[in-house]
Structure formats: structure tokens, C-alpha cells
Amino acid sequence: MIWIAIAIQLLLSAGLLWATWQVLLLRRVLIETVKTVDDWTKACEDGLRVSSPSLEIARDGVGSVRRQYQILQIQLEKISKLLSVLGRGVSFVGSSWNNSRKGSSNSSSNSPINNSSGRRSPRSQHNVKRRK
């Protein structure tokens, strides 16, 4: 009976030794994990500490770009208005010039359009091909 008690004690001791060893391994893994997380936290804090001035510089840059964009938008509107006025002036001058040219060509004898009736002369009708 004493041998049974010794065997049970040895089994319990071996089981507890194995459990202690597993707890020790788990503790080491947890310590390494804590170190890793602390290093990540430190790296993030350092990155944020360095990036704050950079973010401020970037915000200032965005603000200045927005101001420049607004100024350029106003200039673009002015140029667009100027070009539309110039386009209207050019089209007016061009139409006046075309009208003056038509008026001078209408007075010539080779004109296909008769000024009084608005019909084509019989001479220009023989060049027209009719579809069948």
C-alpha cells in the first residue's frame, strides 16, 4: 500500500512539475509579448511626436494652395469673360466683313443669286445633278 501512495505522489509531482514548466513558458511568452507591445507603443508615440509638426506644415500648405486656387479661379473667370467678349467682337467683325464681301460680289455679273428675286440664275442650274 505504501508503494501505491509513493506512485501517486510521484505522478502528482510529475504532473505539477510539467504544469509549472508550462506556466514558466507561458510567462516568458507573455513577457516577450509585453516588450513587443511596449516597443510598438513607443514607436507610435515617437512617430506621432515627429508627425505633429509635419501635419501642421501640411495643413499650412493646403491652406496656401486653397488660397492660390481661389485666386486662379477668379483670374480664370476674368479671362473667360474677356475671351467671350473678344469672340463676340471677332464674330461681329467677321460677319460684317463677310456681308461687305457678299455685297460687292452680288453686284458682279457672275453672281448665282439674283438680288431682286432671290432665285438662282439659269446658268447655275445646269451644274446640279438630280437623283433618280
GIWOSUL-V357851 format. One record per residue. N is the residue number from 1. RES is the residue in three letters. PHI is phi in radians with two decimals (* if undefined). OMEGA is omega in radians with two decimals (NA if undefined). NEAR is the number of other C-alpha atoms within 12 Angstrom. Layout:
N/RES/PHI/OMEGA/NEAR  N/RES/PHI/OMEGA/NEAR
This chain:
1/MET/*/3.11/7  2/ILE/-1.16/3.12/8  3/TRP/-1.15/3.10/9  4/ILE/-1.19/3.13/10  5/ALA/-1.13/3.12/11  6/ILE/-1.16/3.13/12  7/ALA/-1.13/3.11/13  8/ILE/-1.13/3.11/14  9/GLN/-1.08/3.11/15  10/LEU/-1.13/3.10/14  11/LEU/-1.11/3.11/14  12/LEU/-1.12/3.14/14  13/SER/-1.12/3.13/14  14/ALA/-1.14/3.11/14  15/GLY/-1.12/3.12/14  16/LEU/-1.20/3.07/14  17/LEU/-1.10/3.11/15  18/TRP/-1.09/3.13/14  19/ALA/-1.11/3.11/14  20/THR/-1.11/3.10/14  21/TRP/-1.07/3.12/14  22/GLN/-1.15/3.09/14  23/VAL/-1.13/3.10/14  24/LEU/-1.10/3.09/14  25/LEU/-1.10/3.11/14  26/LEU/-1.10/3.12/14  27/ARG/-1.10/3.13/14  28/ARG/-1.10/3.12/14  29/VAL/-1.12/3.13/14  30/LEU/-1.16/3.10/14  31/ILE/-1.11/3.10/14  32/GLU/-1.12/3.12/14  33/THR/-1.13/3.12/14  34/VAL/-1.10/3.10/14  35/LYS/-1.08/-3.14/14  36/THR/-1.10/3.14/14  37/VAL/-1.13/3.08/14  38/ASP/-1.09/3.10/14  39/ASP/-1.12/3.10/14  40/TRP/-1.12/3.12/14  41/THR/-1.09/3.13/14  42/LYS/-1.10/3.14/14  43/ALA/-1.11/3.12/15  44/CYS/-1.14/3.13/14  45/GLU/-1.12/3.10/14  46/ASP/-1.11/3.12/13  47/GLY/-1.12/3.12/15  48/LEU/-1.21/3.12/14  49/ARG/-1.12/-3.14/14  50/VAL/-1.33/-3.04/14  51/SER/-1.38/-3.13/16  52/SER/-1.02/3.07/14  53/PRO/-1.10/3.13/13  54/SER/-1.13/3.10/14  55/LEU/-1.13/3.10/15  56/GLU/-1.12/3.11/14  57/ILE/-1.09/3.13/14  58/ALA/-1.13/3.11/14  59/ARG/-1.11/3.10/15  60/ASP/-1.09/3.12/14  61/GLY/-1.10/3.12/14  62/VAL/-1.13/3.12/14  63/GLY/-1.10/3.14/14  64/SER/-1.20/3.09/14  65/VAL/-1.14/3.09/15  66/ARG/-1.08/3.12/14  67/ARG/-1.10/3.12/14  68/GLN/-1.09/3.12/14  69/TYR/-1.11/3.12/14  70/GLN/-1.11/3.12/14  71/ILE/-1.11/3.13/14  72/LEU/-1.15/3.11/15  73/GLN/-1.13/3.10/15  74/ILE/-1.13/3.11/14  75/GLN/-1.11/3.12/14  76/LEU/-1.11/3.10/14  77/GLU/-1.10/3.12/14  78/LYS/-1.10/-3.14/14  79/ILE/-1.15/3.12/15  80/SER/-1.09/3.10/15  81/LYS/-1.11/-3.14/14  82/LEU/-1.11/3.13/14  83/LEU/-1.15/3.11/15  84/SER/-1.17/3.09/14  85/VAL/-1.14/3.11/14  86/LEU/-1.12/3.12/15  87/GLY/-1.10/3.09/16  88/ARG/-1.14/3.13/14  89/GLY/-1.14/-3.13/14  90/VAL/-1.15/3.14/15  91/SER/-1.16/3.10/16  92/PHE/-1.16/3.13/14  93/VAL/-1.14/3.13/14  94/GLY/-1.12/3.13/15  95/SER/-1.18/3.09/15  96/SER/-1.12/-3.14/14  97/TRP/-1.17/3.10/14  98/ASN/-1.12/3.12/16  99/ASN/-1.13/3.13/15  100/SER/-1.21/3.09/14  101/ARG/-1.21/3.12/14  102/LYS/-1.13/3.13/17  103/GLY/-1.11/3.14/16  104/SER/-1.30/3.13/15  105/SER/-1.38/3.10/17  106/ASN/-1.20/-3.13/19  107/SER/-1.35/3.13/16  108/SER/-1.36/-3.07/14  109/SER/-1.41/-3.12/13  110/ASN/-1.56/-3.08/15  111/SER/-1.27/3.12/20  112/PRO/-1.33/-3.11/22  113/ILE/-1.90/3.09/22  114/ASN/-1.47/-3.06/20  115/ASN/-1.17/-3.04/18  116/SER/-1.33/-3.06/10  117/SER/-1.84/-3.12/9  118/GLY/1.38/3.13/11  119/ARG/-1.73/3.11/14  120/ARG/-1.36/3.11/18  121/SER/-1.28/-3.13/18  122/PRO/-1.08/-3.13/14  123/ARG/-1.16/-3.12/15  124/SER/-1.42/-3.10/15  125/GLN/-1.33/-3.11/13  126/HIS/-1.26/3.11/11  127/ASN/-1.51/-3.09/11  128/VAL/-1.45/3.08/10  129/LYS/-1.63/-3.13/8  130/ARG/-1.71/3.11/7  131/ARG/-1.43/3.14/4  132/LYS/-1.78/NA/3
